[in-house]
């Protein structure tokens, strides 16, 4: 009975690590993109970067 629980916990840890890795990657990508778009207003630059990030991932 302990084996399935260990597998579930292992999968949860892996999923959490992947999720945190992706959010960290996105945050650093957004920061570099926003800092490169100082000419735009902050919110507009963030939206533009969001679109560029989504397109770059496809």
Number of C-alpha atoms within 10 A of each C-alpha: 5 6 8 9 10 11 11 11 12 12 12 12 12 12 12 12 12 12 12 12 12 11 12 12 11 15 12 11 14 20 13 12 18 22 13 12 16 10 9 13 10 13 10 12 19 18 13 16 20 17 11 13 15 10 9 8 6 5
